[in-house]
Amino acid sequence: MFDVPDDCYYLESHEWYRPADGRVGITDFAQDELGDVVFVELPDDGDELTVDDQFGVVESIKAVSDLYSPVSGTVADTNDTLHDKPELVNDDPFGDGWMLELDDVPEDTVDALLTPEEYREQIE
């Protein structure tokens, strides 16, 4: 069973967004499907993203996958620790493995995301 926190919202492509801190990352399911993550490319602070914009790339021993923004907003911070420790995405995808923080997120972009219940149904 995969971890699907109730305080996050989800894209069908397995990115999550947590309104409380504005953080974005990939889900426990996604990191498990990818296998060992070896590289993460993230945007620059200040970049403007809209829903479904590609914001980076995650590379694992199995595949290279594009990352998509679950909401619109301005990149306020990126998790630079992932450059040296990309394995944090596998170890703690909703904690230390977060990827970026967004500011100025319009509420209507959050409303369009999957709820935790809907995401659990998707990955069953």
ABEGO torsion letter per residue (X at the ends): XBBBBAABBBBAAGBBBBAAAGBBBBBAAAAAAAEBBABBBBBBBGBBBBBGBBAEBBBBAABBBBBBBABBEBBABBBAAAAABAAAAAABAABAABABBBBGBBAAAAAABBBAAAAAAAAX
